Amino acid sequence: MNEGLQIAAGILPETCKAYSLKTLAAFERDYIEHILQICQGDIHQAAGILDIAPSTLYRKLAAWEKTNFKFHSKT
């Protein structure tokens, strides 16, 4: 048994050890990208599912486009 406030990796089951940890920002981005794929890029529908304003979603997408070269317009 583990004593104290921290959980030692040695006491975790193998399935827990196998997961790679993501930052909250990376998790949020992956989740939003997944929802956008489900909604076929429909910002308003995705925003509804995410329970955020479409303007918030547009703002997040614009910020990611500025900081990451993965997002390119399809022109």
Z-matrix of the N, CA and C atoms (Angstrom, degrees):
N
C 1 1.453
C 2 1.515 1 108.96
N 3 1.303 2 115.39 1 145.72
C 4 1.455 3 121.64 2 -179.28
C 5 1.524 4 109.74 3 -89.62
N 6 1.313 5 116.63 4 133.25
C 7 1.459 6 121.92 5 178.22
C 8 1.523 7 109.01 6 -102.47
N 9 1.309 8 118.07 7 142.74
C 10 1.455 9 121.47 8 176.41
C 11 1.519 10 113.25 9 99.39
N 12 1.327 11 114.64 10 -168.50
C 13 1.457 12 121.22 11 -174.51
C 14 1.525 13 114.19 12 -89.62
N 15 1.314 14 118.29 13 -15.28
C 16 1.454 15 120.58 14 -178.36
C 17 1.519 16 110.73 15 -100.22
N 18 1.325 17 115.31 16 146.89
C 19 1.459 18 121.22 17 176.44
C 20 1.519 19 107.47 18 -100.15
N 21 1.303 20 116.69 19 121.98
C 22 1.458 21 121.19 20 178.96
C 23 1.522 22 109.91 21 -76.47
N 24 1.325 23 116.62 22 141.13
C 25 1.466 24 121.09 23 -178.58
C 26 1.522 25 111.47 24 -59.80
N 27 1.306 26 117.68 25 -29.76
C 28 1.457 27 121.42 26 -177.77
C 29 1.514 28 114.44 27 -64.68
N 30 1.329 29 118.29 28 -21.11
C 31 1.467 30 119.36 29 -178.87
C 32 1.526 31 112.68 30 -95.64
N 33 1.344 32 116.86 31 -5.01
C 34 1.461 33 120.08 32 179.58
C 35 1.523 34 110.72 33 -79.23
N 36 1.328 35 117.43 34 147.15
C 37 1.460 36 119.45 35 174.57
C 38 1.528 37 110.13 36 -66.38
N 39 1.315 38 117.16 37 156.56
C 40 1.461 39 121.96 38 -177.28
C 41 1.525 40 112.53 39 -55.67
N 42 1.335 41 117.87 40 -35.37
C 43 1.467 42 119.77 41 -179.12
C 44 1.522 43 111.25 42 -63.18
N 45 1.313 44 118.40 43 -33.59
C 46 1.470 45 121.34 44 178.35
C 47 1.522 46 111.21 45 -73.91
N 48 1.312 47 116.95 46 -35.30
C 49 1.456 48 120.71 47 -178.74
C 50 1.522 49 111.48 48 -68.23
N 51 1.325 50 117.25 49 -27.68
C 52 1.461 51 121.49 50 -174.43
C 53 1.527 52 112.85 51 -75.11
N 54 1.311 53 118.85 52 -22.26
C 55 1.464 54 121.27 53 -177.37
C 56 1.517 55 110.93 54 -73.38
N 57 1.323 56 115.07 55 134.95
C 58 1.456 57 118.41 56 173.54
C 59 1.529 58 107.17 57 -87.30
N 60 1.286 59 115.78 58 143.96
C 61 1.458 60 120.42 59 -178.06
C 62 1.518 61 109.84 60 -89.96
N 63 1.326 62 116.07 61 137.89
C 64 1.454 63 122.43 62 177.47
C 65 1.519 64 108.56 63 -114.10
N 66 1.307 65 114.66 64 155.77
C 67 1.457 66 118.24 65 171.78
C 68 1.524 67 107.97 66 -72.75
N 69 1.302 68 116.49 67 161.51
C 70 1.461 69 120.85 68 177.39
C 71 1.527 70 110.14 69 -61.11
N 72 1.323 71 117.08 70 -39.17
C 73 1.466 72 120.86 71 179.53
C 74 1.530 73 111.14 72 -62.90
N 75 1.331 74 117.50 73 -41.38
C 76 1.466 75 120.87 74 178.93
C 77 1.520 76 110.71 75 -67.67
N 78 1.331 77 116.34 76 -40.57
C 79 1.463 78 120.17 77 177.77
C 80 1.524 79 110.12 78 -62.56
N 81 1.334 80 116.87 79 -44.54
C 82 1.467 81 121.33 80 -179.94
C 83 1.527 82 110.57 81 -60.21
N 84 1.310 83 116.08 82 -45.62
C 85 1.466 84 120.19 83 -179.06
C 86 1.530 85 111.18 84 -63.23
N 87 1.324 86 117.15 85 -46.30
C 88 1.468 87 120.87 86 178.48
C 89 1.520 88 111.09 87 -59.85
N 90 1.327 89 116.35 88 -42.13
C 91 1.462 90 120.66 89 -178.92
C 92 1.529 91 110.86 90 -65.70
N 93 1.319 92 116.66 91 -44.80
C 94 1.464 93 120.41 92 179.33
C 95 1.528 94 110.28 93 -64.17
N 96 1.330 95 117.69 94 -41.75
C 97 1.467 96 120.52 95 177.09
C 98 1.528 97 110.62 96 -60.53
N 99 1.321 98 116.61 97 -40.36
C 100 1.472 99 121.18 98 178.86
C 101 1.531 100 110.48 99 -62.98
N 102 1.314 101 116.65 100 -45.83
C 103 1.470 102 120.56 101 179.45
C 104 1.530 103 110.39 102 -63.70
N 105 1.322 104 117.50 103 -40.76
C 106 1.463 105 120.36 104 178.22
C 107 1.529 106 111.50 105 -63.18
N 108 1.319 107 117.03 106 -36.22
C 109 1.471 108 119.85 107 176.32
C 110 1.520 109 110.57 108 -64.98
N 111 1.320 110 116.75 109 -44.31
C 112 1.466 111 121.04 110 178.59
C 113 1.527 112 110.01 111 -59.95
N 114 1.328 113 116.51 112 -39.74
C 115 1.471 114 122.10 113 -177.71
C 116 1.528 115 112.18 114 -87.25
N 117 1.311 116 117.22 115 6.81
C 118 1.467 117 123.12 116 179.97
C 119 1.527 118 112.01 117 53.12
N 120 1.337 119 115.92 118 40.30
C 121 1.453 120 121.63 119 176.07
C 122 1.516 121 115.81 120 81.93
N 123 1.316 122 117.97 121 3.37
C 124 1.473 123 121.48 122 -179.86
C 125 1.531 124 108.88 123 -74.69
N 126 1.326 125 115.67 124 103.47
C 127 1.466 126 121.76 125 -175.92
C 128 1.525 127 111.80 126 -60.12
N 129 1.313 128 117.52 127 -43.99
C 130 1.468 129 120.50 128 -176.99
C 131 1.531 130 111.40 129 -66.21
N 132 1.325 131 117.26 130 -41.34
C 133 1.463 132 120.17 131 177.77
C 134 1.529 133 110.52 132 -66.42
N 135 1.334 134 117.09 133 -43.80
C 136 1.464 135 121.06 134 179.21
C 137 1.524 136 110.57 135 -62.57
N 138 1.327 137 116.87 136 -43.25
C 139 1.467 138 120.45 137 178.89
C 140 1.524 139 110.56 138 -60.96
N 141 1.325 140 116.99 139 -38.54
C 142 1.463 141 120.32 140 177.43
C 143 1.516 142 112.01 141 -62.60
N 144 1.330 143 116.68 142 -44.12
C 145 1.466 144 120.64 143 178.45
C 146 1.522 145 110.49 144 -64.55
N 147 1.329 146 116.49 145 -40.58
C 148 1.467 147 121.68 146 -178.77
C 149 1.527 148 112.79 147 -77.26
N 150 1.327 149 116.43 148 -9.86
C 151 1.464 150 122.73 149 -178.32
C 152 1.530 151 111.79 150 59.59
N 153 1.337 152 114.60 151 43.33
C 154 1.462 153 121.22 152 174.28
C 155 1.529 154 107.73 153 -131.45
N 156 1.308 155 116.28 154 162.70
C 157 1.464 156 120.79 155 177.84
C 158 1.529 157 109.34 156 -71.56
N 159 1.328 158 117.67 157 144.63
C 160 1.465 159 119.45 158 175.92
C 161 1.531 160 112.37 159 -54.61
N 162 1.335 161 117.13 160 -35.73
C 163 1.471 162 119.96 161 179.10
C 164 1.530 163 111.22 162 -62.38
N 165 1.323 164 117.30 163 -35.04
C 166 1.463 165 121.16 164 177.01
C 167 1.519 166 110.19 165 -65.51
N 168 1.320 167 116.22 166 -42.47
C 169 1.461 168 120.36 167 179.53
C 170 1.530 169 110.41 168 -65.78
N 171 1.330 170 117.53 169 -44.07
C 172 1.466 171 120.54 170 176.19
C 173 1.528 172 110.76 171 -58.47
N 174 1.327 173 117.33 172 -42.39
C 175 1.464 174 122.16 173 -179.61
C 176 1.527 175 110.84 174 -63.11
N 177 1.329 176 117.10 175 -43.20
C 178 1.470 177 120.67 176 178.67
C 179 1.526 178 110.58 177 -63.42
N 180 1.326 179 116.80 178 -44.89
C 181 1.461 180 120.72 179 -179.88
C 182 1.524 181 111.30 180 -62.69
N 183 1.326 182 116.92 181 -40.80
C 184 1.465 183 121.00 182 178.71
C 185 1.526 184 110.95 183 -64.74
N 186 1.321 185 117.28 184 -40.70
C 187 1.465 186 121.13 185 179.25
C 188 1.523 187 110.48 186 -65.35
N 189 1.322 188 117.27 187 -41.62
C 190 1.468 189 120.48 188 179.20
C 191 1.518 190 111.07 189 -66.43
N 192 1.319 191 116.73 190 -36.07
C 193 1.461 192 121.16 191 179.43
C 194 1.527 193 110.40 192 -64.01
N 195 1.327 194 117.13 193 -36.05
C 196 1.462 195 121.51 194 179.99
C 197 1.523 196 112.20 195 -72.54
N 198 1.331 197 117.52 196 -31.06
C 199 1.461 198 120.41 197 -172.99
C 200 1.516 199 114.21 198 -102.39
N 201 1.320 200 118.28 199 -8.38
C 202 1.457 201 120.02 200 -175.88
C 203 1.518 202 109.49 201 -139.80
N 204 1.298 203 116.00 202 129.14
C 205 1.455 204 120.65 203 -176.74
C 206 1.524 205 113.56 204 -77.71
N 207 1.332 206 119.25 205 -1.02
C 208 1.459 207 122.21 206 178.07
C 209 1.521 208 111.53 207 -66.04
N 210 1.321 209 116.94 208 -34.51
C 211 1.455 210 120.87 209 -175.68
C 212 1.524 211 109.95 210 -89.45
N 213 1.315 212 115.81 211 112.23
C 214 1.458 213 122.01 212 175.72
C 215 1.514 214 107.76 213 -127.07
N 216 1.311 215 115.76 214 145.81
C 217 1.466 216 118.51 215 177.08
C 218 1.523 217 108.72 216 -71.09
N 219 1.315 218 115.85 217 154.53
C 220 1.465 219 121.11 218 -177.61
C 221 1.522 220 110.66 219 -92.00
N 222 1.330 221 117.40 220 54.70
C 223 1.467 222 120.80 221 -180.00
C 224 1.497 223 110.66 222 -106.14
